[in-house]
């Protein structure tokens, strides 16, 4: 049996000999970390309060800018898909944004080019946000439903039953022990999340994300569920009107520092450095998204002269490209209430105008290269001109 060691941020439980043979040896010797319940108030430095205030202000600016982008729905759906794609990348599942968008079109059979696991990420996200729209709280029932949607199982089979660690091949922390300890800690999180506190929304989101990261309570999708919690809580708290904050972009860029900060809390029990780090990250993502919104609006305006005063359905489809930069005639027919033949004719005219391009391999699929590229940001499969066509 390994030795336990105390921590101000929780406790380390021994891992018995023969228990979890696949565990990384260093983490097995160290034991599993179980955090104490989260605080409802914290005495933070002025610097951290400023970072929280800056992050909160940037969230407000992002929400307003997204709402002004024709309607809120275009950015919400594209951001949700981007977050799913980037979150899957963090778990080692690679799929270009273009691939994911094509796989969601009606009548398209994605085959083996888009792993079914990516669909699970999107299904879990859809489940969470649909529940919020229906008035649900972020409680154990909702989180279990999200986990079940991710795992494709019933809600009675979502709890983790074996040891798990953070970091994949670069393991840096053994998550809380499976079974009663983790369930109790998760129930404490649910109670904490629903209770009134003196914490700002952003501080609460930072703490909740940390706890879900180290608890890993479910059998599948724990990393994504922790990241999904950010969007869910910001939406539930009405800081944002929808999922317009792709937090995984920042985590991807700062993965080493992110992991180090999680580990630091486990070792020291000091929440403030993590909260400051997280708040600065949220502000960074907001600035990036504000810049993206400006770029998308300008690009849409720059494409408009190519229509040459075309009106009717052509104009309607063009105006919807921010919501559907990858589309097909069936989707257009469903959205705009026109026939498949008419929709196909509209797509052909937009191709002739240089607004859309036809995408081979999936039937009559069309996309706006410039809009997809801008939404993809640093998608390596689109950034590298020598890379093979991802479709």
N, C-alpha and C positions, 0 to 999 in steps of 0.2 A: 504494500500500500504506500502511495506517495505521501509525503508530508504536506499538511495544510499550512497556509500562511495567511495572516490577517491582512486586511486592507481597509482603509478608511472608507472606500467606496462600496464595500460589500464584503463578501467572504469567499474564500477558496475552499472548495470541497475536494476531499481525497478521491482519486480514481483507483478503485481496487485492482489488484493484479488480475490480469485476464479479462478485464472489462474494457471493451473498446480497443481491440488490438490494432485497429487501423488508425488510431489517433497518432498525430505527430508526436514522437518521443518526448520532445521538450515540453509540449503542452500537457501531455499525459503525466509527466513528473510534476508539473506545476499544479495540476488539478483544474477543476471547473469553477468558473467565477459566477457567483450569484449576487446581483446588486441589491442594496437596501432599497426600500421604497423611496420614490422621488420626493423632493421637498416642495412645499407649497409657497415658500417665500425664500428669497436669497438676498444677502447683503452684497451687492455688486459694486465694483469700482465705477467711477465716472466715465472712464474710457469704455467700459463694457456697455453702460447705459447709452452712451453716444452711438456705439455700433448698433445696438438694438433699435434706437430711434432712427438711425439712418436706414437700416434694413426695413423697418416698418414704413417709413416714408417712401422708399423705393417700391415696396409692394403696392402702396396706394397709387403711385404713378403708373405702374405697370397695369393695374386693374383698369384705370381710367383709359389708358391708351388702347388696351385690348377691346374695351367696350366701344371705342370710337372706330374700330376697324370694321366698318360696314355693319356687321353684327358681331356679337361675341362668339357665336358658334364656330366661325371658320378657324380662329386661332385656338380655341379650346380643343377641337378635335385633332388638329394637326399637332398641337403641343402634346396631347395625350399619346398620340402615336409615336412621336419623337421620344417622349419619356420612356415608353415601353421599349422601344428599340435600344436606347442607350442603357436602360436598366438591365436589359438582357445581356448587353455587352459586358457589363460589370460582372455578370455571372458566367461569362465565357461563352455566350451564345451569340454568334455573329450573324447579322442580317442587315443589309442596306435598307435605308428608309424607303427607297423606291420599291424594293421587293415587298416590304411590309404593306405599303399603300396599294400595290397591285393585288396582293393576296386578299384584301378586304373588299374588292369590287364584286358586285353581284354577278354570278355566272362564271367567275374565274376559278379554275382549279389550279391552285398554286403548286401542286406536285411536291417534289422534294427540295425545291429551291428555297422555300421558306419553312424552316423547321416548325412543326406543330407547337413546340414549346413557346414560340413567340406569341402564338394565338392565345395561349394560356395567360400570358402577361396582360394582354389586352382584355381578356375576359374578366380577369381579377379586377382590373381597373374599372371596367364598365360596371361590375357588380357593386363596387364601393361607392362610386359616384351616383349610380341609380338609387341606391339606398338612401344617400344623403338627400337627393331630390325628393324622395318620398317622406322625408322628415325623420329619418333614423338618426340616432346618436352614434358616436364612435364608441361602441361598447363591445363586449365579448361576442355577442351574437353577430354583429356586423363583421368584425374581424374574422370570425370563424367562417362566415359565408364567403368572405374574400379568399381565405385560405382554401376553402372547398372548391371555389371556382378555379383557383390556380391548379389545384391537384386533381380536379375532375373526380372528386369523391363526395360522399355525403358528409355533412357537418359533424357526424359522430366519429369520424376517422381523420381528424386534422392534426391531432397533437403529436409532437415529436416523441419518439420512443427510444431513440438512441442518441449517443453523443454527437455533437456537431461543433465545428470550429469556424472562426472567421478568417478569411484571407485565402481560401482555396489552397493552391500550392505554396503560397507564402503565408502560412498559418501564423497568426499572431495572438489569438486568444481562444481558449476553450469556452464555449458558451455554457450557460447554466445547465445543471444536470437535468436530464429528462425526467418526466414523472411529476410527482406532487410538488416538488420545489418550484419548478417552472410554472406550473398551473397557478400556484399561490401567488407567485411574483406577478404573473400576468393579471390576475384578478385585482391585485393591488394597483397595477397600472391603470386598469379600467376605472377603478374607484377614484384614483388621483385625477384621471383625465376628465371625469364628470364633475369633480368638486370645484367650488369657487376657490380662487387663489389670488395672491397679489402679483403673480408672474404676468409679464406681458405675453401676448399671444406668441410672439416669435421665440421668447425664452422657453415657453411651454413646448413649442414644436421641437426646439433643439433637444430638450430633455427627453421628450417622448421618442424621438428618433433614436437617440442613444440607447434608451432602454430596450426598444424593440430589436436593435442591432445585437445587443449582448444576450438578451433572453433567447431569441430564436425559438419561439414557442411552438411553431408549426412544423409539420413534416416536410412541406415544400414551400418555396417562394419567400423565405424569411427576409432575404435582402431586399427584394422588390417590395414586400409589404412594409418594411421600415421606410423605404423611400416613398412609397405611395401614401403613407401616413402624413407626410408633409403637405401634399396637395389636399388630402381629405380634411385635415384640421384647419388649414387656412381657408378652405371653402366653408366648412361648418361654422367657423368663427366669423364669416362674412368679411374677412380681409380681402379675399378674392371672390369673384363671382363664378369662377370655374377654374379648370386646370390650365393655367397659363404660365406655370413656373416649372420648367423641366430641371429639377434639382440634380438629376443624374449627369447633366452636362458638367456641372461644377465638380461633382464627386469624381467623374472620369478624369478631369484635368488635375485633380489634387488628391489622387487616391492614396499615395504614400503618406501625405500629411494627414489625411482623413483617418487612416488606420492608426497612425501614431497618436492622434488626439483621442480616439476611442480607447486605446490601450492606456493612455495617460490617466483617464478618468478611473479606469478599473484599478490602476496601481495606487493612485493618490486620493481618490474620492473628491477631487476638486472639480466642481462643475464649471466654474467661471471661464477657464481657458477654452473649454469646449463651446460654451455659449457664445463667446466672443468670436471664435473661429467660424461657427455656424452662421452667425448673424452677418459677418463680413461676406461669407459665401453667398448667402441669399441676396444681399445687395448687389454682388457681382453678377449673379444670374439675371437679376432684374435689369441691370444696365445693358447686358447683352441682348435681352429680349426686347427692350425698348428700341435699341438700335436695329434689331431685326424687323420690328414692326414698321419703322420708318423706311427701311429698305424695301419691304414687301409692298408697301403703299406706293412708293415711288416707281417700283418695277411695274406694278399694275397700271399706273398712269402712263408709263413709257410704252407699254404694249398697246394701249388703247388706239393710237393713231393707225395701227395696222388694220383695224376694223373697217376703216374708210366709211364711216357713217352707217354701218350696218345696224339694223334694229331687230326687234322681235326676239325670237328664241336665241339667235346668235348673240345678241347683247346680254340676254339673261344668263346664258352659259358662261360667257366671258366674265360677267360680274361675279359668278360663283367660283371662279378658279382659285381664289384664296382658300376656299373651303375644300375644293376638290382639284388640286393641281395634277392628280392622276385620276383618270376617269375612263369610262367606256359608255357605249350607247345605251346599255341597260340602266346604268346609274343615272344618266342624264334624263332618260325617259321617266324614271321613277320620281326624280326630284322635281322636274318641270311639267309633269303631266302631259307628255307628248308621246307620239308613237316611236317605236324603235327605229323605223325607217327615217322619220323626221330627225331623230336624235343623231343617227348615223350621218345624215346629210349635213347637219350643223357641224359635227366634228370634222367632216371633210372640208367644209368651208373655212374652219379655223386653222386647219393644217395648211390650206392654200394661202391663208393670210399670214402664215409664219408665227401664229400664236401657239399652236400645239404641234407636236410631232407624234407620228404613229410609232407604237412600240410593238415589235414583233415577238412572237413566241406565245402569246396568250389570246390570240384573236384580235378583236377590234378594241385595243386599249390605246389611249392617248395620254400624253403628259406635256406639261410645260417645263422644259429643261431648266430654264432660269429660276422658276419658282421652286422647283424641287431641289436644285442646288443650294439655294439660299436657306431653305428649311433644313437641309442636311448639315449645314454648317461645316463641321470637320469630318464628315463621313469619308473615310479613306477611299472607298470604292468609287466615289464620284470626284474626289479631289485629284486622283491620279489619272491623267489622260491616257496612260499606257495600260491601265488595268483593263481586263476583259469586261465586256458588257455584263452588268450584274443580273440581267434578266435572261 
